[in-house]
Amino acid sequence: MKERVRLTVWVRGRVQGVGFRWHTRANALRIGGLVGFASNLADGRVHVVAEGPRAECEQLLAWLRGGDTPGRVEGITEIWDTPRGGYGTFEIR
């Protein structure tokens, strides 16, 4: 069985008002096996939580870092943890 993890990411840069959350959700669904959310924060960052197999979470993180996102990512902070559950799909908040 694949190791399941929780990935929490805070994305800094010009990432609000450019479709960033929508594209993050679309990529999480394309990768498959991920549940969680993408949410705007009041300070201009986007908060992403993804739970699922480690390899799929790593794919989402690589996409967030890869430069193919809308807007402009200036930095990412990530935390890896054990899954907490409670998500049925990957949603935009």
PyMOL Python script that loads the backbone (N, CA, C, O; Angstrom):
from pymol import cmd

cmd.read_pdbstr("""\
ATOM      1  N   MET A   1       0.839  -1.194   0.000  1.00  0.00           N
ATOM      2  CA  MET A   1       0.000   0.000   0.000  1.00  0.00           C
ATOM      3  C   MET A   1       0.880   1.252   0.000  1.00  0.00           C
ATOM      4  O   MET A   1       1.917   1.298   0.661  1.00  0.00           O
ATOM      5  N   LYS A   2       0.454   2.244  -0.740  1.00  0.00           N
ATOM      6  CA  LYS A   2       1.212   3.487  -0.827  1.00  0.00           C
ATOM      7  C   LYS A   2       1.100   4.279   0.466  1.00  0.00           C
ATOM      8  O   LYS A   2       0.043   4.320   1.095  1.00  0.00           O
ATOM      9  N   GLU A   3       2.218   4.916   0.859  1.00  0.00           N
ATOM     10  CA  GLU A   3       2.217   5.776   2.038  1.00  0.00           C
ATOM     11  C   GLU A   3       1.333   6.997   1.775  1.00  0.00           C
ATOM     12  O   GLU A   3       1.495   7.691   0.771  1.00  0.00           O
ATOM     13  N   ARG A   4       0.406   7.242   2.684  1.00  0.00           N
ATOM     14  CA  ARG A   4      -0.476   8.413   2.576  1.00  0.00           C
ATOM     15  C   ARG A   4       0.069   9.514   3.469  1.00  0.00           C
ATOM     16  O   ARG A   4       0.508   9.259   4.590  1.00  0.00           O
ATOM     17  N   VAL A   5       0.038  10.752   2.955  1.00  0.00           N
ATOM     18  CA  VAL A   5       0.609  11.904   3.661  1.00  0.00           C
ATOM     19  C   VAL A   5      -0.331  13.101   3.556  1.00  0.00           C
ATOM     20  O   VAL A   5      -1.310  13.095   2.810  1.00  0.00           O
ATOM     21  N   ARG A   6       0.005  14.120   4.330  1.00  0.00           N
ATOM     22  CA  ARG A   6      -0.668  15.417   4.246  1.00  0.00           C
ATOM     23  C   ARG A   6       0.403  16.443   3.891  1.00  0.00           C
ATOM     24  O   ARG A   6       1.414  16.560   4.582  1.00  0.00           O
ATOM     25  N   LEU A   7       0.177  17.171   2.825  1.00  0.00           N
ATOM     26  CA  LEU A   7       1.071  18.232   2.380  1.00  0.00           C
ATOM     27  C   LEU A   7       0.350  19.562   2.575  1.00  0.00           C
ATOM     28  O   LEU A   7      -0.734  19.773   2.032  1.00  0.00           O
ATOM     29  N   THR A   8       0.953  20.450   3.346  1.00  0.00           N
ATOM     30  CA  THR A   8       0.418  21.799   3.535  1.00  0.00           C
ATOM     31  C   THR A   8       1.418  22.775   2.918  1.00  0.00           C
ATOM     32  O   THR A   8       2.609  22.738   3.227  1.00  0.00           O
ATOM     33  N   VAL A   9       0.922  23.643   2.048  1.00  0.00           N
ATOM     34  CA  VAL A   9       1.791  24.569   1.310  1.00  0.00           C
ATOM     35  C   VAL A   9       1.214  25.977   1.395  1.00  0.00           C
ATOM     36  O   VAL A   9       0.006  26.178   1.270  1.00  0.00           O
ATOM     37  N   TRP A  10       2.094  26.942   1.607  1.00  0.00           N
ATOM     38  CA  TRP A  10       1.742  28.356   1.508  1.00  0.00           C
ATOM     39  C   TRP A  10       2.521  28.916   0.329  1.00  0.00           C
ATOM     40  O   TRP A  10       3.750  28.849   0.301  1.00  0.00           O
ATOM     41  N   VAL A  11       1.804  29.469  -0.646  1.00  0.00           N
ATOM     42  CA  VAL A  11       2.411  29.958  -1.880  1.00  0.00           C
ATOM     43  C   VAL A  11       2.398  31.482  -1.862  1.00  0.00           C
ATOM     44  O   VAL A  11       1.342  32.097  -1.717  1.00  0.00           O
ATOM     45  N   ARG A  12       3.582  32.094  -2.011  1.00  0.00           N
ATOM     46  CA  ARG A  12       3.725  33.555  -2.034  1.00  0.00           C
ATOM     47  C   ARG A  12       3.957  34.031  -3.463  1.00  0.00           C
ATOM     48  O   ARG A  12       4.478  33.298  -4.303  1.00  0.00           O
ATOM     49  N   GLY A  13       3.563  35.263  -3.719  1.00  0.00           N
ATOM     50  CA  GLY A  13       3.767  35.873  -5.029  1.00  0.00           C
ATOM     51  C   GLY A  13       2.477  36.500  -5.520  1.00  0.00           C
ATOM     52  O   GLY A  13       1.595  36.840  -4.732  1.00  0.00           O
ATOM     53  N   ARG A  14       2.378  36.649  -6.842  1.00  0.00           N
ATOM     54  CA  ARG A  14       1.132  37.160  -7.445  1.00  0.00           C
ATOM     55  C   ARG A  14       0.283  35.943  -7.793  1.00  0.00           C
ATOM     56  O   ARG A  14       0.270  35.466  -8.928  1.00  0.00           O
ATOM     57  N   VAL A  15      -0.430  35.455  -6.767  1.00  0.00           N
ATOM     58  CA  VAL A  15      -1.155  34.197  -6.913  1.00  0.00           C
ATOM     59  C   VAL A  15      -2.646  34.332  -6.604  1.00  0.00           C
ATOM     60  O   VAL A  15      -3.354  33.328  -6.530  1.00  0.00           O
ATOM     61  N   GLN A  16      -3.120  35.545  -6.424  1.00  0.00           N
ATOM     62  CA  GLN A  16      -4.556  35.761  -6.244  1.00  0.00           C
ATOM     63  C   GLN A  16      -5.077  36.584  -7.415  1.00  0.00           C
ATOM     64  O   GLN A  16      -4.398  37.481  -7.916  1.00  0.00           O
ATOM     65  N   GLY A  17      -6.299  36.262  -7.842  1.00  0.00           N
ATOM     66  CA  GLY A  17      -6.920  36.977  -8.952  1.00  0.00           C
ATOM     67  C   GLY A  17      -6.409  36.550 -10.312  1.00  0.00           C
ATOM     68  O   GLY A  17      -6.615  37.254 -11.301  1.00  0.00           O
ATOM     69  N   VAL A  18      -5.742  35.398 -10.378  1.00  0.00           N
ATOM     70  CA  VAL A  18      -5.174  34.921 -11.652  1.00  0.00           C
ATOM     71  C   VAL A  18      -5.601  33.486 -11.973  1.00  0.00           C
ATOM     72  O   VAL A  18      -5.066  32.880 -12.901  1.00  0.00           O
ATOM     73  N   GLY A  19      -6.556  32.938 -11.218  1.00  0.00           N
ATOM     74  CA  GLY A  19      -7.012  31.568 -11.450  1.00  0.00           C
ATOM     75  C   GLY A  19      -6.130  30.513 -10.798  1.00  0.00           C
ATOM     76  O   GLY A  19      -6.205  29.335 -11.149  1.00  0.00           O
ATOM     77  N   PHE A  20      -5.298  30.927  -9.851  1.00  0.00           N
ATOM     78  CA  PHE A  20      -4.337  30.009  -9.235  1.00  0.00           C
ATOM     79  C   PHE A  20      -5.026  28.863  -8.509  1.00  0.00           C
ATOM     80  O   PHE A  20      -4.627  27.710  -8.671  1.00  0.00           O
ATOM     81  N   ARG A  21      -6.055  29.152  -7.710  1.00  0.00           N
ATOM     82  CA  ARG A  21      -6.755  28.090  -6.975  1.00  0.00           C
ATOM     83  C   ARG A  21      -7.427  27.117  -7.936  1.00  0.00           C
ATOM     84  O   ARG A  21      -7.377  25.906  -7.725  1.00  0.00           O
ATOM     85  N   TRP A  22      -8.056  27.635  -8.989  1.00  0.00           N
ATOM     86  CA  TRP A  22      -8.733  26.786  -9.965  1.00  0.00           C
ATOM     87  C   TRP A  22      -7.734  25.837 -10.623  1.00  0.00           C
ATOM     88  O   TRP A  22      -8.000  24.642 -10.747  1.00  0.00           O
ATOM     89  N   HIS A  23      -6.587  26.365 -11.043  1.00  0.00           N
ATOM     90  CA  HIS A  23      -5.572  25.529 -11.692  1.00  0.00           C
ATOM     91  C   HIS A  23      -4.963  24.527 -10.713  1.00  0.00           C
ATOM     92  O   HIS A  23      -4.628  23.408 -11.100  1.00  0.00           O
ATOM     93  N   THR A  24      -4.819  24.923  -9.453  1.00  0.00           N
ATOM     94  CA  THR A  24      -4.310  23.997  -8.446  1.00  0.00           C
ATOM     95  C   THR A  24      -5.279  22.829  -8.284  1.00  0.00           C
ATOM     96  O   THR A  24      -4.860  21.672  -8.241  1.00  0.00           O
ATOM     97  N   ARG A  25      -6.566  23.131  -8.194  1.00  0.00           N
ATOM     98  CA  ARG A  25      -7.576  22.075  -8.090  1.00  0.00           C
ATOM     99  C   ARG A  25      -7.557  21.185  -9.331  1.00  0.00           C
ATOM    100  O   ARG A  25      -7.577  19.959  -9.219  1.00  0.00           O
ATOM    101  N   ALA A  26      -7.519  21.798 -10.510  1.00  0.00           N
ATOM    102  CA  ALA A  26      -7.506  21.031 -11.751  1.00  0.00           C
ATOM    103  C   ALA A  26      -6.302  20.086 -11.802  1.00  0.00           C
ATOM    104  O   ALA A  26      -6.436  18.943 -12.237  1.00  0.00           O
ATOM    105  N   ASN A  27      -5.146  20.546 -11.368  1.00  0.00           N
ATOM    106  CA  ASN A  27      -3.959  19.695 -11.375  1.00  0.00           C
ATOM    107  C   ASN A  27      -4.050  18.598 -10.326  1.00  0.00           C
ATOM    108  O   ASN A  27      -3.612  17.475 -10.578  1.00  0.00           O
ATOM    109  N   ALA A  28      -4.605  18.893  -9.159  1.00  0.00           N
ATOM    110  CA  ALA A  28      -4.795  17.865  -8.136  1.00  0.00           C
ATOM    111  C   ALA A  28      -5.722  16.764  -8.658  1.00  0.00           C
ATOM    112  O   ALA A  28      -5.471  15.580  -8.436  1.00  0.00           O
ATOM    113  N   LEU A  29      -6.790  17.159  -9.349  1.00  0.00           N
ATOM    114  CA  LEU A  29      -7.723  16.178  -9.908  1.00  0.00           C
ATOM    115  C   LEU A  29      -7.089  15.412 -11.066  1.00  0.00           C
ATOM    116  O   LEU A  29      -7.335  14.216 -11.222  1.00  0.00           O
ATOM    117  N   ARG A  30      -6.276  16.084 -11.878  1.00  0.00           N
ATOM    118  CA  ARG A  30      -5.590  15.418 -12.996  1.00  0.00           C
ATOM    119  C   ARG A  30      -4.613  14.375 -12.474  1.00  0.00           C
ATOM    120  O   ARG A  30      -4.538  13.267 -13.006  1.00  0.00           O
ATOM    121  N   ILE A  31      -3.868  14.726 -11.438  1.00  0.00           N
ATOM    122  CA  ILE A  31      -2.912  13.796 -10.839  1.00  0.00           C
ATOM    123  C   ILE A  31      -3.657  12.596 -10.270  1.00  0.00           C
ATOM    124  O   ILE A  31      -3.213  11.457 -10.412  1.00  0.00           O
ATOM    125  N   GLY A  32      -4.788  12.856  -9.626  1.00  0.00           N
ATOM    126  CA  GLY A  32      -5.624  11.790  -9.076  1.00  0.00           C
ATOM    127  C   GLY A  32      -5.168  11.353  -7.695  1.00  0.00           C
ATOM    128  O   GLY A  32      -3.994  11.461  -7.344  1.00  0.00           O
ATOM    129  N   GLY A  33      -6.119  10.860  -6.925  1.00  0.00           N
ATOM    130  CA  GLY A  33      -5.813  10.340  -5.605  1.00  0.00           C
ATOM    131  C   GLY A  33      -5.640  11.385  -4.521  1.00  0.00           C
ATOM    132  O   GLY A  33      -5.319  11.038  -3.384  1.00  0.00           O
ATOM    133  N   LEU A  34      -5.847  12.670  -4.845  1.00  0.00           N
ATOM    134  CA  LEU A  34      -5.642  13.742  -3.871  1.00  0.00           C
ATOM    135  C   LEU A  34      -6.970  14.350  -3.437  1.00  0.00           C
ATOM    136  O   LEU A  34      -7.881  14.527  -4.246  1.00  0.00           O
ATOM    137  N   VAL A  35      -7.065  14.663  -2.157  1.00  0.00           N
ATOM    138  CA  VAL A  35      -8.194  15.404  -1.607  1.00  0.00           C
ATOM    139  C   VAL A  35      -7.619  16.569  -0.813  1.00  0.00           C
ATOM    140  O   VAL A  35      -6.459  16.533  -0.402  1.00  0.00           O
ATOM    141  N   GLY A  36      -8.433  17.605  -0.598  1.00  0.00           N
ATOM    142  CA  GLY A  36      -7.963  18.762   0.156  1.00  0.00           C
ATOM    143  C   GLY A  36      -8.581  20.035  -0.373  1.00  0.00           C
ATOM    144  O   GLY A  36      -9.740  20.046  -0.788  1.00  0.00           O
ATOM    145  N   PHE A  37      -7.796  21.129  -0.360  1.00  0.00           N
ATOM    146  CA  PHE A  37      -8.344  22.411  -0.795  1.00  0.00           C
ATOM    147  C   PHE A  37      -7.230  23.399  -1.151  1.00  0.00           C
ATOM    148  O   PHE A  37      -6.065  23.219  -0.796  1.00  0.00           O
ATOM    149  N   ALA A  38      -7.640  24.451  -1.867  1.00  0.00           N
ATOM    150  CA  ALA A  38      -6.805  25.626  -2.126  1.00  0.00           C
ATOM    151  C   ALA A  38      -7.630  26.838  -1.709  1.00  0.00           C
ATOM    152  O   ALA A  38      -8.796  26.964  -2.085  1.00  0.00           O
ATOM    153  N   SER A  39      -7.019  27.730  -0.930  1.00  0.00           N
ATOM    154  CA  SER A  39      -7.746  28.848  -0.350  1.00  0.00           C
ATOM    155  C   SER A  39      -6.899  30.117  -0.383  1.00  0.00           C
ATOM    156  O   SER A  39      -5.691  30.063  -0.153  1.00  0.00           O
ATOM    157  N   ASN A  40      -7.532  31.266  -0.671  1.00  0.00           N
ATOM    158  CA  ASN A  40      -6.840  32.548  -0.589  1.00  0.00           C
ATOM    159  C   ASN A  40      -6.716  32.971   0.873  1.00  0.00           C
ATOM    160  O   ASN A  40      -7.633  32.757   1.666  1.00  0.00           O
ATOM    161  N   LEU A  41      -5.586  33.567   1.225  1.00  0.00           N
ATOM    162  CA  LEU A  41      -5.385  34.140   2.556  1.00  0.00           C
ATOM    163  C   LEU A  41      -5.414  35.664   2.451  1.00  0.00           C
ATOM    164  O   LEU A  41      -5.138  36.223   1.390  1.00  0.00           O
ATOM    165  N   ALA A  42      -5.743  36.319   3.534  1.00  0.00           N
ATOM    166  CA  ALA A  42      -5.865  37.776   3.548  1.00  0.00           C
ATOM    167  C   ALA A  42      -4.554  38.480   3.214  1.00  0.00           C
ATOM    168  O   ALA A  42      -4.576  39.614   2.734  1.00  0.00           O
ATOM    169  N   ASP A  43      -3.414  37.835   3.455  1.00  0.00           N
ATOM    170  CA  ASP A  43      -2.115  38.469   3.198  1.00  0.00           C
ATOM    171  C   ASP A  43      -1.620  38.283   1.763  1.00  0.00           C
ATOM    172  O   ASP A  43      -0.487  38.650   1.452  1.00  0.00           O
ATOM    173  N   GLY A  44      -2.459  37.715   0.882  1.00  0.00           N
ATOM    174  CA  GLY A  44      -2.095  37.566  -0.526  1.00  0.00           C
ATOM    175  C   GLY A  44      -1.545  36.202  -0.895  1.00  0.00           C
ATOM    176  O   GLY A  44      -1.340  35.925  -2.076  1.00  0.00           O
ATOM    177  N   ARG A  45      -1.301  35.344   0.082  1.00  0.00           N
ATOM    178  CA  ARG A  45      -0.819  33.997  -0.219  1.00  0.00           C
ATOM    179  C   ARG A  45      -1.993  33.068  -0.544  1.00  0.00           C
ATOM    180  O   ARG A  45      -3.152  33.389  -0.281  1.00  0.00           O
ATOM    181  N   VAL A  46      -1.664  31.911  -1.120  1.00  0.00           N
ATOM    182  CA  VAL A  46      -2.631  30.835  -1.303  1.00  0.00           C
ATOM    183  C   VAL A  46      -2.195  29.684  -0.411  1.00  0.00           C
ATOM    184  O   VAL A  46      -1.024  29.302  -0.395  1.00  0.00           O
ATOM    185  N   HIS A  47      -3.150  29.136   0.330  1.00  0.00           N
ATOM    186  CA  HIS A  47      -2.935  28.019   1.233  1.00  0.00           C
ATOM    187  C   HIS A  47      -3.459  26.766   0.546  1.00  0.00           C
ATOM    188  O   HIS A  47      -4.618  26.723   0.136  1.00  0.00           O
ATOM    189  N   VAL A  48      -2.616  25.749   0.418  1.00  0.00           N
ATOM    190  CA  VAL A  48      -2.988  24.494  -0.230  1.00  0.00           C
ATOM    191  C   VAL A  48      -2.777  23.363   0.762  1.00  0.00           C
ATOM    192  O   VAL A  48      -1.714  23.254   1.374  1.00  0.00           O
ATOM    193  N   VAL A  49      -3.788  22.527   0.920  1.00  0.00           N
ATOM    194  CA  VAL A  49      -3.662  21.301   1.713  1.00  0.00           C
ATOM    195  C   VAL A  49      -4.052  20.147   0.801  1.00  0.00           C
ATOM    196  O   VAL A  49      -5.136  20.147   0.216  1.00  0.00           O
ATOM    197  N   ALA A  50      -3.164  19.165   0.682  1.00  0.00           N
ATOM    198  CA  ALA A  50      -3.433  17.983  -0.135  1.00  0.00           C
ATOM    199  C   ALA A  50      -3.118  16.743   0.679  1.00  0.00           C
ATOM    200  O   ALA A  50      -2.070  16.655   1.318  1.00  0.00           O
ATOM    201  N   GLU A  51      -4.031  15.790   0.648  1.00  0.00           N
ATOM    202  CA  GLU A  51      -3.807  14.503   1.289  1.00  0.00           C
ATOM    203  C   GLU A  51      -3.956  13.415   0.248  1.00  0.00           C
ATOM    204  O   GLU A  51      -4.840  13.466  -0.607  1.00  0.00           O
ATOM    205  N   GLY A  52      -3.069  12.419   0.334  1.00  0.00           N
ATOM    206  CA  GLY A  52      -3.103  11.302  -0.592  1.00  0.00           C
ATOM    207  C   GLY A  52      -1.765  10.606  -0.596  1.00  0.00           C
ATOM    208  O   GLY A  52      -0.948  10.827   0.298  1.00  0.00           O
ATOM    209  N   PRO A  53      -1.525   9.762  -1.594  1.00  0.00           N
ATOM    210  CA  PRO A  53      -0.242   9.079  -1.684  1.00  0.00           C
ATOM    211  C   PRO A  53       0.912  10.078  -1.822  1.00  0.00           C
ATOM    212  O   PRO A  53       0.776  11.106  -2.486  1.00  0.00           O
ATOM    213  N   ARG A  54       2.037   9.769  -1.193  1.00  0.00           N
ATOM    214  CA  ARG A  54       3.192  10.677  -1.197  1.00  0.00           C
ATOM    215  C   ARG A  54       3.606  11.058  -2.619  1.00  0.00           C
ATOM    216  O   ARG A  54       3.877  12.230  -2.884  1.00  0.00           O
ATOM    217  N   ALA A  55       3.659  10.100  -3.527  1.00  0.00           N
ATOM    218  CA  ALA A  55       4.112  10.388  -4.895  1.00  0.00           C
ATOM    219  C   ALA A  55       3.208  11.410  -5.576  1.00  0.00           C
ATOM    220  O   ALA A  55       3.692  12.282  -6.299  1.00  0.00           O
ATOM    221  N   GLU A  56       1.902  11.309  -5.352  1.00  0.00           N
ATOM    222  CA  GLU A  56       0.970  12.248  -5.966  1.00  0.00           C
ATOM    223  C   GLU A  56       1.098  13.635  -5.328  1.00  0.00           C
ATOM    224  O   GLU A  56       1.023  14.646  -6.027  1.00  0.00           O
ATOM    225  N   CYS A  57       1.289  13.688  -4.014  1.00  0.00           N
ATOM    226  CA  CYS A  57       1.518  14.984  -3.355  1.00  0.00           C
ATOM    227  C   CYS A  57       2.809  15.624  -3.868  1.00  0.00           C
ATOM    228  O   CYS A  57       2.867  16.838  -4.061  1.00  0.00           O
ATOM    229  N   GLU A  58       3.833  14.814  -4.086  1.00  0.00           N
ATOM    230  CA  GLU A  58       5.095  15.333  -4.629  1.00  0.00           C
ATOM    231  C   GLU A  58       4.896  15.885  -6.037  1.00  0.00           C
ATOM    232  O   GLU A  58       5.521  16.881  -6.403  1.00  0.00           O
ATOM    233  N   GLN A  59       4.026  15.244  -6.836  1.00  0.00           N
ATOM    234  CA  GLN A  59       3.730  15.760  -8.184  1.00  0.00           C
ATOM    235  C   GLN A  59       3.062  17.124  -8.109  1.00  0.00           C
ATOM    236  O   GLN A  59       3.405  18.029  -8.870  1.00  0.00           O
ATOM    237  N   LEU A  60       2.101  17.276  -7.187  1.00  0.00           N
ATOM    238  CA  LEU A  60       1.429  18.569  -7.039  1.00  0.00           C
ATOM    239  C   LEU A  60       2.423  19.628  -6.595  1.00  0.00           C
ATOM    240  O   LEU A  60       2.400  20.744  -7.114  1.00  0.00           O
ATOM    241  N   LEU A  61       3.294  19.307  -5.651  1.00  0.00           N
ATOM    242  CA  LEU A  61       4.300  20.258  -5.179  1.00  0.00           C
ATOM    243  C   LEU A  61       5.249  20.647  -6.315  1.00  0.00           C
ATOM    244  O   LEU A  61       5.612  21.817  -6.442  1.00  0.00           O
ATOM    245  N   ALA A  62       5.648  19.692  -7.131  1.00  0.00           N
ATOM    246  CA  ALA A  62       6.523  19.990  -8.271  1.00  0.00           C
ATOM    247  C   ALA A  62       5.833  20.946  -9.236  1.00  0.00           C
ATOM    248  O   ALA A  62       6.468  21.853  -9.773  1.00  0.00           O
ATOM    249  N   TRP A  63       4.529  20.746  -9.458  1.00  0.00           N
ATOM    250  CA  TRP A  63       3.794  21.661 -10.342  1.00  0.00           C
ATOM    251  C   TRP A  63       3.754  23.062  -9.723  1.00  0.00           C
ATOM    252  O   TRP A  63       3.965  24.052 -10.424  1.00  0.00           O
ATOM    253  N   LEU A  64       3.485  23.153  -8.425  1.00  0.00           N
ATOM    254  CA  LEU A  64       3.439  24.462  -7.762  1.00  0.00           C
ATOM    255  C   LEU A  64       4.779  25.186  -7.879  1.00  0.00           C
ATOM    256  O   LEU A  64       4.809  26.411  -7.999  1.00  0.00           O
ATOM    257  N   ARG A  65       5.872  24.451  -7.845  1.00  0.00           N
ATOM    258  CA  ARG A  65       7.216  25.041  -7.934  1.00  0.00           C
ATOM    259  C   ARG A  65       7.696  25.233  -9.368  1.00  0.00           C
ATOM    260  O   ARG A  65       8.653  25.972  -9.602  1.00  0.00           O
ATOM    261  N   GLY A  66       7.050  24.581 -10.330  1.00  0.00           N
ATOM    262  CA  GLY A  66       7.592  24.446 -11.672  1.00  0.00           C
ATOM    263  C   GLY A  66       7.518  25.639 -12.594  1.00  0.00           C
ATOM    264  O   GLY A  66       8.134  25.607 -13.659  1.00  0.00           O
ATOM    265  N   GLY A  67       6.801  26.687 -12.246  1.00  0.00           N
ATOM    266  CA  GLY A  67       6.745  27.847 -13.116  1.00  0.00           C
ATOM    267  C   GLY A  67       5.654  27.798 -14.162  1.00  0.00           C
ATOM    268  O   GLY A  67       5.516  28.733 -14.951  1.00  0.00           O
ATOM    269  N   ASP A  68       4.854  26.702 -14.189  1.00  0.00           N
ATOM    270  CA  ASP A  68       3.774  26.584 -15.162  1.00  0.00           C
ATOM    271  C   ASP A  68       2.432  26.983 -14.542  1.00  0.00           C
ATOM    272  O   ASP A  68       1.372  26.663 -15.079  1.00  0.00           O
ATOM    273  N   THR A  69       2.490  27.677 -13.416  1.00  0.00           N
ATOM    274  CA  THR A  69       1.278  28.108 -12.731  1.00  0.00           C
ATOM    275  C   THR A  69       0.844  29.476 -13.259  1.00  0.00           C
ATOM    276  O   THR A  69       1.656  30.215 -13.816  1.00  0.00           O
ATOM    277  N   PRO A  70      -0.441  29.814 -13.081  1.00  0.00           N
ATOM    278  CA  PRO A  70      -0.845  31.183 -13.422  1.00  0.00           C
ATOM    279  C   PRO A  70      -0.240  32.160 -12.412  1.00  0.00           C
ATOM    280  O   PRO A  70       0.094  31.779 -11.290  1.00  0.00           O
ATOM    281  N   GLY A  71      -0.106  33.386 -12.812  1.00  0.00           N
ATOM    282  CA  GLY A  71       0.482  34.379 -11.912  1.00  0.00           C
ATOM    283  C   GLY A  71       1.985  34.212 -11.814  1.00  0.00           C
ATOM    284  O   GLY A  71       2.646  33.842 -12.785  1.00  0.00           O
ATOM    285  N   ARG A  72       2.524  34.490 -10.624  1.00  0.00           N
ATOM    286  CA  ARG A  72       3.975  34.390 -10.428  1.00  0.00           C
ATOM    287  C   ARG A  72       4.243  33.904  -9.006  1.00  0.00           C
ATOM    288  O   ARG A  72       3.952  34.603  -8.036  1.00  0.00           O
ATOM    289  N   VAL A  73       4.795  32.713  -8.894  1.00  0.00           N
ATOM    290  CA  VAL A  73       5.154  32.160  -7.591  1.00  0.00           C
ATOM    291  C   VAL A  73       6.535  32.680  -7.221  1.00  0.00           C
ATOM    292  O   VAL A  73       7.502  32.502  -7.962  1.00  0.00           O
ATOM    293  N   GLU A  74       6.612  33.332  -6.049  1.00  0.00           N
ATOM    294  CA  GLU A  74       7.897  33.863  -5.572  1.00  0.00           C
ATOM    295  C   GLU A  74       8.512  32.989  -4.493  1.00  0.00           C
ATOM    296  O   GLU A  74       9.714  33.067  -4.240  1.00  0.00           O
ATOM    297  N   GLY A  75       7.707  32.167  -3.864  1.00  0.00           N
ATOM    298  CA  GLY A  75       8.239  31.292  -2.829  1.00  0.00           C
ATOM    299  C   GLY A  75       7.174  30.356  -2.308  1.00  0.00           C
ATOM    300  O   GLY A  75       5.976  30.625  -2.397  1.00  0.00           O
ATOM    301  N   ILE A  76       7.644  29.247  -1.759  1.00  0.00           N
ATOM    302  CA  ILE A  76       6.754  28.223  -1.226  1.00  0.00           C
ATOM    303  C   ILE A  76       7.291  27.770   0.118  1.00  0.00           C
ATOM    304  O   ILE A  76       8.493  27.553   0.279  1.00  0.00           O
ATOM    305  N   THR A  77       6.396  27.630   1.075  1.00  0.00           N
ATOM    306  CA  THR A  77       6.710  26.996   2.356  1.00  0.00           C
ATOM    307  C   THR A  77       5.875  25.730   2.424  1.00  0.00           C
ATOM    308  O   THR A  77       4.674  25.766   2.154  1.00  0.00           O
ATOM    309  N   GLU A  78       6.490  24.614   2.780  1.00  0.00           N
ATOM    310  CA  GLU A  78       5.773  23.340   2.810  1.00  0.00           C
ATOM    311  C   GLU A  78       5.982  22.638   4.142  1.00  0.00           C
ATOM    312  O   GLU A  78       7.026  22.775   4.779  1.00  0.00           O
ATOM    313  N   ILE A  79       4.976  21.890   4.546  1.00  0.00           N
ATOM    314  CA  ILE A  79       5.048  21.038   5.731  1.00  0.00           C
ATOM    315  C   ILE A  79       4.451  19.689   5.359  1.00  0.00           C
ATOM    316  O   ILE A  79       3.371  19.619   4.773  1.00  0.00           O
ATOM    317  N   TRP A  80       5.154  18.628   5.699  1.00  0.00           N
ATOM    318  CA  TRP A  80       4.673  17.259   5.498  1.00  0.00           C
ATOM    319  C   TRP A  80       4.225  16.707   6.839  1.00  0.00           C
ATOM    320  O   TRP A  80       4.876  16.928   7.860  1.00  0.00           O
ATOM    321  N   ASP A  81       3.092  15.975   6.833  1.00  0.00           N
ATOM    322  CA  ASP A  81       2.531  15.457   8.075  1.00  0.00           C
ATOM    323  C   ASP A  81       1.729  14.192   7.762  1.00  0.00           C
ATOM    324  O   ASP A  81       1.676  13.738   6.619  1.00  0.00           O
ATOM    325  N   THR A  82       1.109  13.639   8.797  1.00  0.00           N
ATOM    326  CA  THR A  82       0.224  12.492   8.606  1.00  0.00           C
ATOM    327  C   THR A  82      -1.161  13.005   8.230  1.00  0.00           C
ATOM    328  O   THR A  82      -1.560  14.074   8.691  1.00  0.00           O
ATOM    329  N   PRO A  83      -1.906  12.267   7.400  1.00  0.00           N
ATOM    330  CA  PRO A  83      -3.238  12.712   6.981  1.00  0.00           C
ATOM    331  C   PRO A  83      -4.186  12.811   8.178  1.00  0.00           C
ATOM    332  O   PRO A  83      -4.096  12.037   9.131  1.00  0.00           O
ATOM    333  N   ARG A  84      -5.079  13.768   8.102  1.00  0.00           N
ATOM    334  CA  ARG A  84      -6.091  13.950   9.150  1.00  0.00           C
ATOM    335  C   ARG A  84      -7.477  13.534   8.672  1.00  0.00           C
ATOM    336  O   ARG A  84      -8.375  13.301   9.481  1.00  0.00           O
ATOM    337  N   GLY A  85      -7.648  13.442   7.342  1.00  0.00           N
ATOM    338  CA  GLY A  85      -8.945  13.045   6.798  1.00  0.00           C
ATOM    339  C   GLY A  85      -9.949  14.178   6.811  1.00  0.00           C
ATOM    340  O   GLY A  85      -9.618  15.321   7.128  1.00  0.00           O
ATOM    341  N   GLY A  86     -11.184  13.844   6.462  1.00  0.00           N
ATOM    342  CA  GLY A  86     -12.265  14.816   6.477  1.00  0.00           C
ATOM    343  C   GLY A  86     -12.542  15.479   5.142  1.00  0.00           C
ATOM    344  O   GLY A  86     -13.438  16.319   5.053  1.00  0.00           O
ATOM    345  N   TYR A  87     -11.795  15.125   4.096  1.00  0.00           N
ATOM    346  CA  TYR A  87     -12.012  15.715   2.771  1.00  0.00           C
ATOM    347  C   TYR A  87     -12.595  14.649   1.848  1.00  0.00           C
ATOM    348  O   TYR A  87     -12.155  13.500   1.852  1.00  0.00           O
ATOM    349  N   GLY A  88     -13.591  15.046   1.058  1.00  0.00           N
ATOM    350  CA  GLY A  88     -14.193  14.117   0.118  1.00  0.00           C
ATOM    351  C   GLY A  88     -13.645  14.276  -1.295  1.00  0.00           C
ATOM    352  O   GLY A  88     -13.695  13.344  -2.097  1.00  0.00           O
ATOM    353  N   THR A  89     -13.127  15.453  -1.589  1.00  0.00           N
ATOM    354  CA  THR A  89     -12.596  15.766  -2.916  1.00  0.00           C
ATOM    355  C   THR A  89     -11.565  16.874  -2.743  1.00  0.00           C
ATOM    356  O   THR A  89     -11.204  17.209  -1.615  1.00  0.00           O
ATOM    357  N   PHE A  90     -11.091  17.444  -3.840  1.00  0.00           N
ATOM    358  CA  PHE A  90     -10.197  18.605  -3.774  1.00  0.00           C
ATOM    359  C   PHE A  90     -11.038  19.813  -4.179  1.00  0.00           C
ATOM    360  O   PHE A  90     -11.587  19.858  -5.279  1.00  0.00           O
ATOM    361  N   GLU A  91     -11.131  20.783  -3.286  1.00  0.00           N
ATOM    362  CA  GLU A  91     -12.044  21.899  -3.522  1.00  0.00           C
ATOM    363  C   GLU A  91     -11.337  23.247  -3.435  1.00  0.00           C
ATOM    364  O   GLU A  91     -10.211  23.361  -2.950  1.00  0.00           O
ATOM    365  N   ILE A  92     -12.045  24.260  -3.925  1.00  0.00           N
ATOM    366  CA  ILE A  92     -11.615  25.649  -3.817  1.00  0.00           C
ATOM    367  C   ILE A  92     -12.400  26.268  -2.672  1.00  0.00           C
ATOM    368  O   ILE A  92     -13.622  26.140  -2.598  1.00  0.00           O
ATOM    369  N   ARG A  93     -11.694  26.929  -1.797  1.00  0.00           N
ATOM    370  CA  ARG A  93     -12.371  27.612  -0.674  1.00  0.00           C
ATOM    371  C   ARG A  93     -12.183  29.102  -0.778  1.00  0.00           C
ATOM    372  O   ARG A  93     -12.675  29.846   0.070  1.00  0.00           O
TER     373      ARG A  93
END
""", "prot")
cmd.dss("prot")
cmd.show_as("cartoon", "prot")
cmd.util.cbc("prot")
cmd.orient("prot")
